[in-house]
């Protein structure tokens, strides 16, 4: 029996285009013209997946999503415009419970759905298999590592910055003993929000994150994470030295790599590497780090996502003496990426996302 997809969009053109792509892929498709109608159709028709536009009159996508998660939690793929405002709203949607998003290539009303048709079908198929984690109140939260977190430290970027300044014990610039490399895709933003903010300000190794994401979204994501984390978070949009106390997010539309610049490690964005279907590529990032550091000075973390990006390189990392963590099926929104690492024998440990930070702090002191 084909999966049932509810397409919610106020544009008749977009409803027709999206419905056509999904119908051709074998899905049963129903449509709604606005957020209010989408909420009603959710309970009346009980779809397996929802695609939900963000910008709609009468009831916007964020309001509709919140009501959907209360009425009948269902995997939702947001359809977002390629703008900074659209990116910010998208991350709010992911925090509310959406499992993934897709960017319209040409703005609010696009005639170029063919450009994203393969992505749309793949993301809807992954969403149909996704593990729902519930709304914000039900989210599993990573246990804070060694140093306690003051009340309200996640509320604002100013609070996080003040905490960083008062930490006192942060590593000095240039003293890098190793790297943590995180690979993640579908379901990643919410999972990273459960893990990275729990890292203490004095965490000694920099963290490099390859989160599969299109251009124009990674900058907004890095800014959001910078407001949540004790460590500073930056998008790798240009070559920059790797510093302790920092998290680096690979820029969408590029592959982030580790390079040697005048005897110091740096991260650098490069054009998407041919032969790798997902970007920023986890495999490319891990391989670049292994070319410059001994394996025992690298820890790989493979989190939720479809596909196998990172599995080969992290399995090789473990074989050469590095340590790796694979997210368990219990918490992975999509178990594809960590499952591939486990099946290759490349996972040193398999943990739910709520235990990842504690394991990192146990290994890295």
VEXDREN-2710 file (C-alpha; in Angstrom, 1 decimal):
% VEXDREN-2710
k/r/px/py/pz
1/UNK/0.0/0.0/0.0
2/UNK/1.6/3.4/-1.0
3/UNK/2.4/5.9/1.6
4/UNK/-0.1/8.8/1.8
5/UNK/1.3/12.3/1.6
6/UNK/-0.5/15.5/2.5
7/UNK/0.7/18.5/0.5
8/UNK/-0.1/21.8/2.2
9/UNK/0.6/25.0/0.2
10/UNK/-1.5/28.1/-0.5
11/UNK/-0.2/28.2/-4.1
12/UNK/-2.3/26.2/-6.6
13/UNK/0.8/26.0/-8.9
14/UNK/3.0/24.5/-6.1
15/UNK/0.3/22.1/-5.0
16/UNK/0.0/20.8/-8.6
17/UNK/3.8/20.6/-9.1
18/UNK/4.6/18.9/-5.8
19/UNK/1.6/16.5/-6.2
20/UNK/2.7/15.6/-9.7
21/UNK/6.3/14.7/-8.5
22/UNK/5.0/12.7/-5.6
23/UNK/2.3/10.9/-7.5
24/UNK/4.7/9.9/-10.2
25/UNK/6.9/8.4/-7.5
26/UNK/4.0/6.2/-6.4
27/UNK/2.7/8.1/-3.4
28/UNK/-1.0/8.7/-2.7
29/UNK/-1.4/12.4/-2.5
30/UNK/-4.0/14.7/-0.9
31/UNK/-3.8/18.5/-0.8
32/UNK/-4.7/21.4/1.5
33/UNK/-4.8/25.0/0.5
34/UNK/-3.7/26.6/3.8
35/UNK/-2.5/25.7/7.3
36/UNK/-6.0/25.4/8.9
37/UNK/-7.2/23.1/6.1
38/UNK/-4.0/21.1/6.5
39/UNK/-4.6/20.6/10.2
40/UNK/-8.1/19.4/9.5
41/UNK/-6.9/17.0/6.7
42/UNK/-4.3/15.6/9.1
43/UNK/-7.0/14.2/11.4
44/UNK/-9.5/13.4/8.6
45/UNK/-7.2/11.6/6.2
46/UNK/-4.3/10.4/8.5
47/UNK/-1.4/10.8/6.1
48/UNK/1.9/9.1/6.6
49/UNK/3.9/12.3/5.7
50/UNK/3.1/16.0/5.4
51/UNK/4.9/18.5/3.2
52/UNK/4.2/22.0/4.7
53/UNK/4.9/25.4/3.2
54/UNK/6.1/28.0/5.7
55/UNK/4.7/31.2/4.2
56/UNK/0.9/31.0/3.9
57/UNK/-1.9/33.4/4.6
58/UNK/-4.7/32.7/7.2
59/UNK/-2.5/30.3/9.1
60/UNK/1.3/30.1/8.5
61/UNK/3.3/26.9/8.4
62/UNK/4.8/27.2/11.9
63/UNK/1.4/27.6/13.6
64/UNK/0.0/24.7/11.5
65/UNK/3.0/22.5/12.5
66/UNK/2.5/23.2/16.2
67/UNK/-1.2/22.3/16.0
68/UNK/-0.3/19.1/13.9
69/UNK/2.2/18.0/16.5
70/UNK/-0.5/18.3/19.2
71/UNK/-3.3/16.7/17.2
72/UNK/-1.5/13.8/15.6
73/UNK/2.3/13.8/15.5
74/UNK/3.3/13.0/11.9
75/UNK/6.6/13.3/10.0
76/UNK/6.6/16.7/8.4
77/UNK/9.0/18.0/5.6
78/UNK/9.0/21.8/5.5
79/UNK/9.1/23.5/2.2
80/UNK/11.1/26.7/2.6
81/UNK/12.2/29.6/0.5
82/UNK/16.0/30.2/-0.1
83/UNK/16.2/33.3/2.1
84/UNK/17.7/34.1/5.5
85/UNK/14.2/34.7/6.8
86/UNK/13.1/31.3/5.4
87/UNK/16.1/29.6/7.0
88/UNK/15.4/31.0/10.5
89/UNK/11.8/29.9/10.2
90/UNK/12.9/26.5/9.0
91/UNK/15.0/25.9/12.1
92/UNK/12.1/27.0/14.3
93/UNK/10.0/24.4/12.5
94/UNK/12.6/21.7/13.1
95/UNK/12.6/22.6/16.8
96/UNK/8.8/22.2/16.8
97/UNK/9.1/18.7/15.5
98/UNK/9.5/18.7/11.7
99/UNK/11.9/15.9/10.6
100/UNK/13.4/17.6/7.5
101/UNK/13.1/20.4/5.0
102/UNK/13.6/21.1/1.4
103/UNK/14.4/24.5/-0.2
104/UNK/12.5/25.8/-3.2
105/UNK/15.1/26.6/-5.8
106/UNK/13.3/29.7/-7.1
107/UNK/11.6/31.4/-4.2
108/UNK/8.0/31.2/-2.9
109/UNK/6.4/30.1/-6.2
110/UNK/8.8/28.0/-8.2
111/UNK/8.6/26.7/-11.8
112/UNK/11.8/24.7/-11.2
113/UNK/10.5/21.8/-9.1
114/UNK/12.3/19.4/-11.4
115/UNK/15.5/20.8/-9.8
116/UNK/14.4/19.3/-6.4
117/UNK/12.2/16.4/-7.5
118/UNK/14.8/13.7/-6.6
119/UNK/15.5/15.4/-3.2
120/UNK/11.8/15.7/-2.5
121/UNK/11.0/12.1/-3.2
122/UNK/14.1/10.9/-1.2
123/UNK/13.2/13.1/1.8
124/UNK/9.5/12.1/1.8
125/UNK/10.5/8.4/1.6
126/UNK/13.0/8.9/4.5
127/UNK/10.3/10.8/6.5
128/UNK/7.8/8.0/6.0
129/UNK/10.4/5.7/7.9
130/UNK/11.4/8.4/10.4
131/UNK/11.2/7.9/14.1
132/UNK/9.1/10.7/15.6
133/UNK/10.7/12.2/18.7
134/UNK/7.7/14.3/19.8
135/UNK/7.4/18.0/20.4
136/UNK/9.8/20.2/22.3
137/UNK/8.5/19.3/25.7
138/UNK/9.1/15.6/25.0
139/UNK/12.6/15.9/23.6
140/UNK/15.3/13.8/25.2
141/UNK/17.9/16.2/26.5
142/UNK/21.6/15.3/26.6
143/UNK/23.0/15.2/30.2
144/UNK/25.2/18.1/30.8
145/UNK/28.9/17.1/31.1
146/UNK/31.1/17.8/34.1
147/UNK/30.4/21.5/34.8
148/UNK/26.8/22.4/35.8
149/UNK/24.7/24.5/33.5
150/UNK/23.3/27.7/35.1
151/UNK/19.6/28.2/34.8
152/UNK/18.6/29.9/31.5
153/UNK/22.0/29.5/29.9
154/UNK/20.3/28.3/26.6
155/UNK/17.9/31.2/26.5
156/UNK/19.9/33.8/24.6
157/UNK/23.2/34.3/22.8
158/UNK/24.1/36.9/25.3
159/UNK/23.8/34.5/28.2
160/UNK/25.9/31.9/26.4
161/UNK/28.5/34.4/25.6
162/UNK/28.6/35.6/29.2
163/UNK/29.0/32.0/30.4
164/UNK/31.9/31.5/28.0
165/UNK/33.7/34.6/29.3
166/UNK/33.3/33.6/32.9
167/UNK/34.3/30.0/32.4
168/UNK/38.0/30.8/33.1
169/UNK/39.2/27.3/32.3
170/UNK/38.9/27.4/28.5
171/UNK/41.9/26.0/26.5
172/UNK/44.4/28.5/25.2
173/UNK/44.5/29.3/21.5
174/UNK/46.7/27.0/19.4
175/UNK/46.7/24.2/21.9
176/UNK/44.9/21.5/19.9
177/UNK/45.4/17.9/21.0
178/UNK/42.7/16.4/18.7
179/UNK/39.5/16.9/16.8
180/UNK/35.9/15.7/17.2
181/UNK/34.2/15.2/13.8
182/UNK/30.4/14.9/13.6
183/UNK/28.5/13.6/10.6
184/UNK/24.7/14.1/10.4
185/UNK/21.9/14.5/8.0
186/UNK/18.1/14.1/8.3
187/UNK/17.0/15.0/11.8
188/UNK/20.3/16.5/12.5
189/UNK/19.5/20.1/13.6
190/UNK/17.3/18.9/16.5
191/UNK/19.8/16.1/17.4
192/UNK/22.7/18.6/17.4
193/UNK/20.7/20.9/19.7
194/UNK/20.4/18.0/22.1
195/UNK/24.2/17.3/22.1
196/UNK/26.4/20.3/21.4
197/UNK/24.9/22.7/24.0
198/UNK/25.8/20.2/26.7
199/UNK/29.5/20.4/25.9
200/UNK/31.3/22.4/28.7
201/UNK/33.0/25.7/27.9
202/UNK/36.4/24.1/28.8
203/UNK/35.9/21.2/26.3
204/UNK/39.5/20.9/25.0
205/UNK/39.0/19.7/21.4
206/UNK/37.4/21.7/18.6
207/UNK/34.3/20.1/17.0
208/UNK/33.8/20.0/13.2
209/UNK/30.3/19.3/12.0
210/UNK/29.3/18.1/8.5
211/UNK/25.5/18.6/8.5
212/UNK/24.0/17.9/5.1
213/UNK/22.3/21.2/4.3
214/UNK/21.9/23.5/1.2
215/UNK/23.5/26.9/0.8
216/UNK/22.0/29.8/2.7
217/UNK/20.9/27.6/5.6
218/UNK/24.2/26.7/7.3
219/UNK/24.9/30.3/8.3
220/UNK/21.6/30.7/10.0
221/UNK/22.1/27.3/11.6
222/UNK/25.5/28.3/13.0
223/UNK/24.1/31.5/14.4
224/UNK/21.3/29.6/16.1
225/UNK/23.7/27.1/17.6
226/UNK/26.0/29.9/18.8
227/UNK/23.1/31.2/20.9
228/UNK/22.7/27.8/22.4
229/UNK/26.2/26.5/23.0
230/UNK/28.9/27.2/25.6
231/UNK/31.5/26.9/22.8
232/UNK/31.6/29.4/20.0
233/UNK/29.9/28.2/16.8
234/UNK/31.0/29.5/13.4
235/UNK/30.1/28.6/9.8
236/UNK/33.2/27.6/7.8
237/UNK/32.5/30.0/4.9
238/UNK/36.3/30.8/4.5
239/UNK/39.6/29.4/5.5
240/UNK/40.0/29.9/9.3
241/UNK/42.4/28.5/11.9
242/UNK/41.0/25.8/14.2
243/UNK/40.7/27.0/17.8
244/UNK/39.9/25.2/21.0
245/UNK/36.5/26.2/22.4
246/UNK/35.0/26.3/18.9
247/UNK/32.5/24.4/16.8
248/UNK/32.8/24.7/13.0
249/UNK/29.7/24.0/10.8
250/UNK/30.5/23.2/7.2
251/UNK/29.0/25.7/4.7
252/UNK/26.2/24.3/2.5
253/UNK/27.2/23.9/-1.1
254/UNK/30.8/23.1/-0.1
255/UNK/32.9/20.4/1.5
256/UNK/34.7/21.4/4.6
257/UNK/38.2/20.0/4.9
258/UNK/41.1/20.2/7.4
259/UNK/44.3/21.8/6.0
260/UNK/47.7/22.8/7.2
261/UNK/48.4/26.5/7.1
262/UNK/51.8/27.6/8.2
263/UNK/52.1/24.8/10.7
264/UNK/48.6/25.2/12.1
265/UNK/45.4/23.3/11.4
266/UNK/42.7/25.2/9.7
267/UNK/39.3/24.4/8.1
268/UNK/38.6/25.4/4.6
269/UNK/35.5/25.2/2.3
270/UNK/36.1/23.6/-1.1
271/UNK/33.8/23.0/-4.0
272/UNK/31.6/19.9/-3.7
273/UNK/33.8/16.8/-4.3
274/UNK/32.7/14.8/-7.4
275/UNK/31.6/11.2/-6.6
276/UNK/30.1/12.2/-3.2
277/UNK/26.3/12.6/-3.3
278/UNK/25.9/14.4/0.0
279/UNK/27.4/17.8/1.1
280/UNK/29.1/18.9/3.2
281/UNK/30.6/15.5/2.9
282/UNK/31.4/13.6/6.1
283/UNK/33.7/11.2/4.3
284/UNK/35.7/14.0/2.8
285/UNK/36.0/15.8/6.1
286/UNK/37.2/12.7/8.0
287/UNK/39.7/11.7/5.3
288/UNK/41.2/15.2/5.3
289/UNK/41.6/15.1/9.1
290/UNK/43.2/11.7/9.0
291/UNK/45.8/12.9/6.5
292/UNK/47.1/15.4/9.0
293/UNK/46.5/13.9/12.4
294/UNK/47.1/10.4/13.9
295/UNK/43.9/8.4/14.1
296/UNK/44.0/8.3/18.0
297/UNK/43.7/12.0/18.0
298/UNK/40.4/12.0/16.2
299/UNK/36.9/11.0/17.5
300/UNK/34.2/10.5/14.9
301/UNK/30.5/10.8/15.8
302/UNK/27.9/9.4/13.3
303/UNK/24.4/10.7/13.9
304/UNK/21.0/10.4/12.3
305/UNK/20.6/10.6/8.6
306/UNK/19.8/8.7/5.4
307/UNK/22.5/7.2/3.2
308/UNK/26.0/6.1/4.2
309/UNK/28.1/9.2/4.1
310/UNK/30.8/9.0/6.7
311/UNK/30.5/5.3/7.3
312/UNK/33.5/4.3/5.2
313/UNK/35.8/7.0/6.5
314/UNK/34.9/6.5/10.2
315/UNK/35.2/2.7/9.9
316/UNK/38.7/3.3/8.5
317/UNK/39.4/5.7/11.4
318/UNK/38.5/3.1/14.0
319/UNK/40.6/0.5/12.2
320/UNK/43.6/2.8/12.4
321/UNK/43.1/3.4/16.2
322/UNK/40.6/6.2/16.3
323/UNK/37.4/6.2/18.4
324/UNK/33.9/6.4/17.0
325/UNK/30.3/6.8/18.3
326/UNK/27.3/5.7/16.4
327/UNK/23.8/7.0/17.4
328/UNK/21.6/4.1/18.4
329/UNK/18.3/3.2/16.6
330/UNK/16.4/4.2/19.8
331/UNK/17.0/7.9/19.2
332/UNK/18.0/8.2/15.5
333/UNK/15.3/9.9/13.5
334/UNK/16.6/8.0/10.4
335/UNK/19.0/5.2/11.3
336/UNK/20.7/5.0/7.9
337/UNK/24.1/6.7/8.5
338/UNK/24.8/5.2/12.0
339/UNK/23.5/1.8/10.9
340/UNK/26.0/1.7/8.0
341/UNK/28.8/2.5/10.4
342/UNK/27.7/-0.2/12.8
343/UNK/27.3/-2.8/10.1
344/UNK/30.9/-2.1/8.8
345/UNK/32.2/-2.7/12.3
346/UNK/33.2/0.9/12.6
347/UNK/31.5/1.9/15.9
348/UNK/33.5/1.9/19.1
349/UNK/30.3/2.4/21.0
350/UNK/26.6/2.7/20.1
351/UNK/24.7/5.3/22.2
352/UNK/21.4/7.2/22.3
353/UNK/22.0/10.9/21.5
354/UNK/21.5/11.8/25.2
355/UNK/24.6/9.9/26.1
356/UNK/26.9/11.2/23.4
357/UNK/28.2/14.3/25.2
358/UNK/29.0/12.3/28.4
359/UNK/31.0/9.8/26.3
360/UNK/32.9/12.6/24.6
361/UNK/33.8/14.2/27.9
362/UNK/34.8/10.8/29.3
363/UNK/37.2/10.2/26.4
364/UNK/38.5/13.8/26.0
365/UNK/39.7/15.5/29.2
END
